[in-house]
Structures are given as C-alpha cells and as structure tokens.
C-alpha cells in the first residue's frame, strides 16, 4: 500500500495537468489584491470619490481563505483529473492486478489527495500574501482562529474528493466528475439543494431545513464555516462516498 501511495504521488507530480492547475492557482491568488486595487482605482477615476478601502490586511484573513478567487474549483478539477488518469492512460489494469483488493487503488488516491489539497491551499495562501504585500500593510490578526478555519476547509476539500473519486474512478465518468468539480468549487450546487428543499417541502409540510447550510461544498466556500457543522459534514460525506467508491470499484471489471 505504501508503494502504491508513493507511485500515485509520483504520477501526480509528473502530470502536466497538475502543473497547469497549480500555476493557475498561483496566478489567481497573486492577482486577487492587485485586481481589487485596480477596480478601486477605476472607481475613483469614474466617480471622483475618495476611496475608503483599507490600507491594511490581516494575515489571519489570508490564512483563513486558502482558496482565493477560483482556486477551489481549480483544486477539485485537478483532483478529478488525477483520479481519472489511470483510466484515461489505460494502465489501471496492471496496477489493480498487483493489489490484494482492487479497491486499494481508490484508497491510495484518496490518501494522495491529502498532499494534493494541502499543496493547493498553501499555494493559495502564499501567493495571495505575495500579491497583497505591495499594496497593504500586513497585520497578524487572530492566527489561532484562522488556522482552525484552514483546517476545517482542508477537511471539507478532502471530503469532496471522496465524491469525485466515486464519479471518476469507480463510475469512470470524466465528464460528470469535471462538472461536479466546477459546480462544487464555485458553490453553484446551491441551485440543486434549493430544488431538493423545494421537493421535500412538498412532501413534508413542516420541513424548514436549508440543505445547503450543511453541505461540504457550500461550507468550503463560506468565509468562516461553523466548526461542528463542517466536521460533521466532512465525516459524513467522506464516510459515505469513500467506502462506496471502494466497494463499487472492487465489484467492477477493470479494463
């Protein structure tokens, strides 16, 4: 199992798509503050009003936002491409045949995704900070709280990878996995949750739960998700989709 994980990490590092997504994530992160400053400058030029934008930024806010701009979507798209690479390149059969259970290959990818997600989050924080330094003075802020938010968002991102593993590796659908990565990474799945809420409310008259408030993709895109809600959402999502992905992959023929 250890050799399989090391092989997955090596393949991920050598994949061209992985490098492209990391570069895009760095570019989005470093451009975030300059873009805001440019828009503020244009606003001043067009309205002749004095800008009230702050000249300081808190390091804690940058750490608590490890997926700036579109980086949550880029992270999930990169993970989806990595999960499907074995199927796409045609050598999954040789890899799975060396394992006592074929499902170990799915579990290995999920473990490798830990390093994958942490790297994207660190890139997001580091390059956001680099892009902010020329424009704002950095203050510390509440670092302990921001680190806890960083950890919660890591758990949420990891749980979403279990969903992508099911669609890409077990169900072998690259298109579905990519669509889900975009919808979850941008937070647009709330449209689906609203539809589900509306359907349930037609059956259960006293139903007043907003499903989106408890889903991992919505919590990932929140500024500061509630700790207990984020942890439970991550554990339930990962606990349902990861075993399901392993079981389905075990039962399917590897081509």
Helices and strands as residue ranges (DSSP letters): H 2-14, H 16-47, E 56-58, H 59-63, H 71-89, H 92-96, H 104-133, E 137-139, H 143-165, I 166-170, H 174-186, H 190-203, G 211-214, H 216-220, H 227-251
